[in-house]
Amino acid sequence: MKKTITAFLLGVFITLTGYIPFYMHVREKWFDLGRNTGQINGLATALKALEKEFGPYDGESDYRTLFSVKATSVVVIEKDGKKEIQIY
């Protein structure tokens, strides 16, 4: 019986030594995925709010991109000496 318990405990120890680093790696990846998803959702919300306020890009002047969310960007243009934000 003593050999069985020792073998069992040794097996548990060996399994945990391999599992714990793997678990920490997977946990870090899940955390990063959640953070990135939240960041994209926040930027998309800001983009929608800015689009309601400032409207789409008129295509007439040069622009500088502030940030992008997938295929949509918030750009700064200079029009009549004033800087404006538009959605491209």
DSSP file (Angstrom, degrees, kcal/mol; ACC not computed):
  #  RESIDUE AA STRUCTURE BP1 BP2  ACC     N-H-->O    O-->H-N    N-H-->O    O-->H-N    TCO  KAPPA ALPHA  PHI   PSI    X-CA   Y-CA   Z-CA
    1    1 A M     >        0   0    0      0, 0.0     4,-2.2     0, 0.0     5,-0.2   0.000 360.0 360.0 360.0 -36.9    0.0    0.0    0.0
    2    2 A K  H  >  +     0   0    0      1,-0.2     4,-2.2     2,-0.2     5,-0.2   0.882 360.0  50.7 -63.5 -38.2    2.9    2.3    0.8
    3    3 A K  H  > S+     0   0    0      2,-0.2     4,-2.6     1,-0.2    -1,-0.2   0.877 109.1  51.8 -66.9 -37.4    4.3    1.9   -2.7
    4    4 A T  H  > S+     0   0    0      2,-0.2     4,-2.5     1,-0.2    -2,-0.2   0.924 111.3  45.8 -65.6 -45.4    0.9    2.6   -4.3
    5    5 A I  H  X S+     0   0    0     -4,-2.2     4,-2.7     2,-0.2     5,-0.2   0.913 114.1  49.2 -64.0 -43.0    0.5    5.9   -2.3
    6    6 A T  H  X S+     0   0    0     -4,-2.2     4,-2.4     2,-0.2    -2,-0.2   0.920 112.5  47.5 -62.6 -44.1    4.1    6.9   -3.1
    7    7 A A  H  X S+     0   0    0     -4,-2.6     4,-2.3     2,-0.2    -2,-0.2   0.898 112.6  49.9 -64.4 -40.4    3.6    6.1   -6.8
    8    8 A F  H  X S+     0   0    0     -4,-2.5     4,-2.4     2,-0.2    -2,-0.2   0.942 112.6  45.6 -63.0 -48.7    0.4    8.1   -6.9
    9    9 A L  H  X S+     0   0    0     -4,-2.7     4,-2.4     1,-0.2    -2,-0.2   0.877 112.7  51.4 -63.7 -38.3    1.9   11.1   -5.2
   10   10 A L  H  X S+     0   0    0     -4,-2.4     4,-2.5    -5,-0.2    -1,-0.2   0.903 110.1  49.5 -65.2 -40.9    4.9   11.0   -7.5
   11   11 A G  H  X S+     0   0    0     -4,-2.3     4,-2.4     2,-0.2    -2,-0.2   0.901 111.1  49.2 -63.2 -42.3    2.6   10.9  -10.5
   12   12 A V  H  X S+     0   0    0     -4,-2.4     4,-2.5     2,-0.2    -2,-0.2   0.923 112.1  49.0 -63.0 -44.4    0.6   13.8   -9.2
   13   13 A F  H  X S+     0   0    0     -4,-2.4     4,-2.1     2,-0.2    -2,-0.2   0.924 112.6  46.5 -62.0 -46.0    3.8   15.8   -8.6
   14   14 A I  H  X S+     0   0    0     -4,-2.5     4,-1.2     1,-0.2    -1,-0.2   0.901 113.3  50.0 -65.1 -40.9    5.2   15.0  -12.1
   15   15 A T  H  X S+     0   0    0     -4,-2.4     4,-2.1     1,-0.2     3,-0.4   0.923 111.4  48.0 -63.9 -44.2    1.9   15.9  -13.7
   16   16 A L  H  X S+     0   0    0     -4,-2.5     4,-2.6     1,-0.2    -1,-0.2   0.855 104.4  60.0 -67.0 -34.2    1.6   19.2  -11.9
   17   17 A T  H  < S+     0   0    0     -4,-2.1    -1,-0.2     1,-0.2    -2,-0.2   0.830 114.3  37.1 -64.5 -29.1    5.2   20.2  -12.8
   18   18 A G  H  X S+     0   0    0     -4,-1.2     4,-0.9    -3,-0.4    -2,-0.2   0.785 118.8  49.1 -87.3 -30.0    4.3   20.0  -16.4
   19   19 A Y  H  X S+     0   0    0     -4,-2.1     4,-3.0    -5,-0.2     5,-0.2   0.880 100.2  61.1 -80.4 -39.3    0.8   21.4  -16.1
   20   20 A I  H  X S+     0   0    0     -4,-2.6     4,-2.5     1,-0.2     5,-0.2   0.919 106.3  44.6 -61.0 -48.0    1.4   24.5  -14.0
   21   21 A P  H  > S+     0   0    0      0, 0.0     4,-2.0     0, 0.0    -1,-0.2   0.905 115.1  50.0 -62.5 -37.6    3.7   26.2  -16.6
   22   22 A F  H  X S+     0   0    0     -4,-0.9     4,-2.3     2,-0.2    -2,-0.2   0.924 111.2  48.9 -63.1 -44.2    1.3   25.3  -19.4
   23   23 A Y  H  X S+     0   0    0     -4,-3.0     4,-2.7     1,-0.2    -1,-0.2   0.897 109.5  51.7 -62.9 -42.2   -1.6   26.7  -17.4
   24   24 A M  H  X S+     0   0    0     -4,-2.5     4,-1.9    -5,-0.2    -1,-0.2   0.893 110.6  49.2 -63.0 -39.2    0.2   30.0  -16.7
   25   25 A H  H  X S+     0   0    0     -4,-2.0     4,-1.9     2,-0.2    -2,-0.2   0.928 113.3  45.5 -65.1 -46.0    1.0   30.4  -20.4
   26   26 A V  H  X S+     0   0    0     -4,-2.3     4,-2.4     1,-0.2    -2,-0.2   0.895 111.1  53.6 -65.6 -40.3   -2.6   29.8  -21.4
   27   27 A R  H  X S+     0   0    0     -4,-2.7     4,-2.2     1,-0.2    -1,-0.2   0.892 107.9  50.4 -61.6 -40.6   -3.9   32.1  -18.6
   28   28 A E  H  X S+     0   0    0     -4,-1.9     4,-2.3     2,-0.2    -1,-0.2   0.893 110.0  50.3 -64.4 -40.2   -1.7   34.9  -19.9
   29   29 A K  H  X S+     0   0    0     -4,-1.9     4,-2.4     2,-0.2    -2,-0.2   0.902 110.3  49.7 -65.4 -41.1   -3.0   34.4  -23.5
   30   30 A W  H  X S+     0   0    0     -4,-2.4     4,-2.4     2,-0.2    -2,-0.2   0.906 110.4  51.0 -62.6 -41.7   -6.6   34.5  -22.3
   31   31 A F  H  X S+     0   0    0     -4,-2.2     4,-2.3     2,-0.2    -2,-0.2   0.929 111.2  47.3 -61.6 -46.3   -5.8   37.7  -20.3
   32   32 A D  H  X S+     0   0    0     -4,-2.3     4,-2.6     1,-0.2     5,-0.2   0.891 110.8  52.4 -63.0 -40.3   -4.3   39.3  -23.4
   33   33 A L  H  X S+     0   0    0     -4,-2.4     4,-2.3     2,-0.2    -1,-0.2   0.922 110.7  47.5 -61.4 -44.8   -7.2   38.2  -25.6
   34   34 A G  H  X S+     0   0    0     -4,-2.4     4,-2.2     2,-0.2    -2,-0.2   0.900 112.2  49.4 -63.5 -41.9   -9.7   39.8  -23.1
   35   35 A R  H  X S+     0   0    0     -4,-2.3     4,-2.3     2,-0.2    -2,-0.2   0.927 112.3  47.4 -63.9 -45.4   -7.7   43.0  -22.9
   36   36 A N  H  X S+     0   0    0     -4,-2.6     4,-2.4     1,-0.2    -2,-0.2   0.890 111.3  51.0 -64.8 -39.2   -7.5   43.3  -26.7
   37   37 A T  H  X S+     0   0    0     -4,-2.3     4,-2.4    -5,-0.2    -1,-0.2   0.916 111.4  48.0 -63.8 -42.7  -11.2   42.6  -27.2
   38   38 A G  H  X S+     0   0    0     -4,-2.2     4,-2.3     2,-0.2    -2,-0.2   0.883 110.8  51.2 -64.6 -38.5  -12.0   45.3  -24.6
   39   39 A Q  H  X S+     0   0    0     -4,-2.3     4,-2.5     2,-0.2    -2,-0.2   0.922 111.1  47.3 -65.6 -43.6   -9.7   47.8  -26.3
   40   40 A I  H  X S+     0   0    0     -4,-2.4     4,-2.4     1,-0.2    -2,-0.2   0.908 112.3  50.0 -64.7 -41.6  -11.3   47.2  -29.7
   41   41 A N  H  X S+     0   0    0     -4,-2.4     4,-2.0     2,-0.2    -1,-0.2   0.902 111.5  49.1 -63.6 -40.3  -14.8   47.5  -28.2
   42   42 A G  H  X S+     0   0    0     -4,-2.3     4,-2.3     2,-0.2    -2,-0.2   0.916 112.1  47.3 -65.1 -44.0  -13.9   50.8  -26.5
   43   43 A L  H  X S+     0   0    0     -4,-2.5     4,-2.5     1,-0.2    -2,-0.2   0.889 111.0  52.1 -65.1 -38.4  -12.4   52.2  -29.7
   44   44 A A  H  X S+     0   0    0     -4,-2.4     4,-2.1     2,-0.2    -1,-0.2   0.888 109.8  49.3 -64.5 -38.8  -15.4   51.1  -31.7
   45   45 A T  H  X S+     0   0    0     -4,-2.0     4,-2.0     2,-0.2    -2,-0.2   0.921 112.5  47.3 -65.4 -44.2  -17.7   52.8  -29.2
   46   46 A A  H  X S+     0   0    0     -4,-2.3     4,-2.5     1,-0.2    -2,-0.2   0.892 110.4  53.5 -63.0 -39.1  -15.6   56.0  -29.4
   47   47 A L  H  X S+     0   0    0     -4,-2.5     4,-2.2     1,-0.2    -2,-0.2   0.908 108.2  49.0 -63.5 -42.9  -15.6   55.8  -33.2
   48   48 A K  H  X S+     0   0    0     -4,-2.1     4,-1.7     2,-0.2    -1,-0.2   0.905 112.3  48.6 -63.6 -41.2  -19.4   55.6  -33.3
   49   49 A A  H  X S+     0   0    0     -4,-2.0     4,-1.5     1,-0.2    -2,-0.2   0.910 112.6  47.7 -66.4 -41.8  -19.8   58.6  -31.0
   50   50 A L  H  X>S+     0   0    0     -4,-2.5     4,-3.1     1,-0.2     5,-0.5   0.863 108.2  55.6 -66.4 -35.6  -17.3   60.7  -33.0
   51   51 A E  H  X5S+     0   0    0     -4,-2.2     4,-1.4     1,-0.2    -1,-0.2   0.880 106.4  50.5 -65.7 -37.1  -19.0   59.7  -36.3
   52   52 A K  H  <5S+     0   0    0     -4,-1.7    -1,-0.2     1,-0.2    -2,-0.2   0.880 118.1  39.6 -65.8 -37.0  -22.4   61.1  -34.9
   53   53 A E  H  <5S+     0   0    0     -4,-1.5    -2,-0.2    -5,-0.1    -1,-0.2   0.900 130.8  20.3 -79.6 -43.1  -20.7   64.3  -33.9
   54   54 A F  H  <5S-     0   0    0     -4,-3.1    -3,-0.2    -5,-0.1    -2,-0.1   0.665  93.0-140.6-110.8 -19.6  -18.3   65.0  -36.8
   55   55 A G     << -     0   0    0     -4,-1.4    32,-1.7    -5,-0.5    -1,-0.1  -0.101  36.9 -41.4  84.3 176.0  -19.5   63.0  -39.8
   56   56 A P  B     -a   87   0A   0      0, 0.0    32,-0.2     0, 0.0     2,-0.2  -0.269  69.7 -82.7 -79.1 164.5  -17.6   61.1  -42.5
   57   57 A Y        -     0   0    0     30,-3.4    -2,-0.0     1,-0.1    29,-0.0  -0.441  31.4-148.1 -66.1 132.4  -14.4   62.2  -44.3
   58   58 A D        -     0   0    0     -2,-0.2    -1,-0.1    -3,-0.1    30,-0.0   0.656  23.8-133.4 -81.9 -15.5  -15.2   64.5  -47.2
   59   59 A G  S    S+     0   0    0      2,-0.1    -2,-0.1     1,-0.0    -1,-0.1   0.546  76.8 104.7  79.7   7.4  -12.2   63.3  -49.3
   60   60 A E  S    S+     0   0    0      2,-0.1     2,-0.2     1,-0.0    -1,-0.0   0.827  73.8  34.5 -92.0 -34.3  -11.1   66.8  -50.2
   61   61 A S  S    S-     0   0    0      1,-0.1    -2,-0.1    18,-0.0    18,-0.1  -0.713  88.1 -85.3-123.1 169.4   -8.0   67.4  -48.1
   62   62 A D        -     0   0    0     -2,-0.2    16,-0.6    16,-0.1     2,-0.3  -0.323  47.3-160.0 -68.1 154.8   -5.0   65.5  -46.7
   63   63 A Y  E     -B   77   0A   0     14,-0.1     2,-0.4    -4,-0.0    14,-0.2  -0.926  19.0-143.9-137.9 161.2   -5.5   63.7  -43.4
   64   64 A R  E     -B   76   0A   0     12,-1.9    12,-2.7    -2,-0.3     2,-0.4  -0.998  28.4-126.5-124.5 128.3   -3.6   62.3  -40.5
   65   65 A T  E     -B   75   0A   0     -2,-0.4    10,-0.3    10,-0.2     3,-0.1  -0.596  23.1-177.8 -79.7 127.6   -4.9   59.1  -38.9
   66   66 A L  E     -     0   0A   0      8,-3.3     2,-0.3     1,-0.4    -1,-0.2   0.912  68.8 -25.5 -84.9 -54.1   -5.5   59.2  -35.1
   67   67 A F  E     -B   74   0A   0      7,-1.0     7,-2.8   -24,-0.0    -1,-0.4  -0.984  57.4-142.7-156.7 159.9   -6.6   55.6  -34.7
   68   68 A S  E     -B   73   0A   0     -2,-0.3     2,-0.4     5,-0.2     5,-0.2  -0.943   4.5-164.2-127.0 146.9   -8.2   52.8  -36.6
   69   69 A V  E >   -B   72   0A   0      3,-3.2     3,-2.3    -2,-0.4     2,-0.4  -0.939  68.4 -58.5-129.8 108.3  -10.7   50.1  -35.8
   70   70 A K  T 3  S-     0   0    0     -2,-0.4   -30,-0.0     1,-0.3    -2,-0.0  -0.412 123.7 -11.4  55.1-110.2  -10.8   47.4  -38.4
   71   71 A A  T 3  S+     0   0    0     -2,-0.4     2,-0.4    -3,-0.1    -1,-0.3   0.366 122.6  80.9-101.9   5.3  -11.6   49.2  -41.7
   72   72 A T  E <   -B   69   0A   0     -3,-2.3    -3,-3.2    15,-0.0     2,-0.3  -0.903  57.5-169.6-116.7 140.7  -12.7   52.5  -40.2
   73   73 A S  E     -B   68   0A   0     -2,-0.4    15,-3.1    -5,-0.2     2,-0.6  -0.938  23.1-134.2-129.6 150.2  -10.3   55.3  -39.1
   74   74 A V  E     -BC  67  87A   0     -7,-2.8    -8,-3.3    -2,-0.3    -7,-1.0  -0.925  37.1-174.0 -98.0 122.4  -10.6   58.6  -37.2
   75   75 A V  E     -BC  65  86A   0     11,-3.0    11,-2.6    -2,-0.6     2,-0.5  -0.840  22.6-139.0-121.8 155.2   -8.7   61.2  -39.1
   76   76 A V  E     -BC  64  85A   0    -12,-2.7   -12,-1.9    -2,-0.3     2,-0.3  -0.957  24.8-179.6-111.3 128.2   -7.7   64.8  -38.5
   77   77 A I  E     -BC  63  84A   0      7,-2.6     7,-3.0    -2,-0.5     2,-0.6  -0.868  24.9-131.0-121.9 159.6   -7.9   67.2  -41.5
   78   78 A E  E     + C   0  83A   0    -16,-0.6     2,-0.5    -2,-0.3     5,-0.2  -0.957  29.1 175.6-113.0 120.3   -7.1   70.9  -41.7
   79   79 A K  E >   - C   0  82A   0      3,-3.3     3,-1.8    -2,-0.6    -2,-0.0  -0.980  69.1 -15.8-129.9 119.1   -9.9   72.9  -43.4
   80   80 A D  T 3  S-     0   0    0     -2,-0.5    -1,-0.1     1,-0.3     3,-0.1   0.853 128.6 -53.0  55.7  37.9   -9.7   76.7  -43.7
   81   81 A G  T 3  S+     0   0    0      1,-0.3     2,-0.4    -3,-0.0    -1,-0.3   0.434 119.7 106.3  81.2  -1.0   -6.9   76.8  -41.1
   82   82 A K  E <   - C   0  79A   0     -3,-1.8    -3,-3.3     2,-0.0     2,-0.4  -0.873  68.0-127.6-111.5 145.5   -8.9   74.8  -38.5
   83   83 A K  E     - C   0  78A   0     -2,-0.4     2,-0.3    -5,-0.2    -5,-0.2  -0.746  30.4-176.6 -89.5 136.6   -8.4   71.2  -37.6
   84   84 A E  E     - C   0  77A   0     -7,-3.0    -7,-2.6    -2,-0.4     2,-0.5  -0.940  22.3-131.0-131.1 153.6  -11.4   68.9  -37.7
   85   85 A I  E     + C   0  76A   0     -2,-0.3     2,-0.3    -9,-0.2    -9,-0.2  -0.890  32.9 168.1-102.9 134.2  -12.0   65.3  -36.9
   86   86 A Q  E     - C   0  75A   0    -11,-2.6   -11,-3.0    -2,-0.5     2,-0.5  -0.936  33.7-114.6-140.2 164.9  -13.7   63.1  -39.4
   87   87 A I  E      aC  56  74A   0    -32,-1.7   -30,-3.4    -2,-0.3   -13,-0.2  -0.885 360.0 360.0-106.0 128.1  -14.4   59.4  -39.9
   88   88 A Y              0   0    0    -15,-3.1   -14,-0.2    -2,-0.5    -1,-0.1   0.345 360.0 360.0-117.4 360.0  -12.8   57.7  -42.9
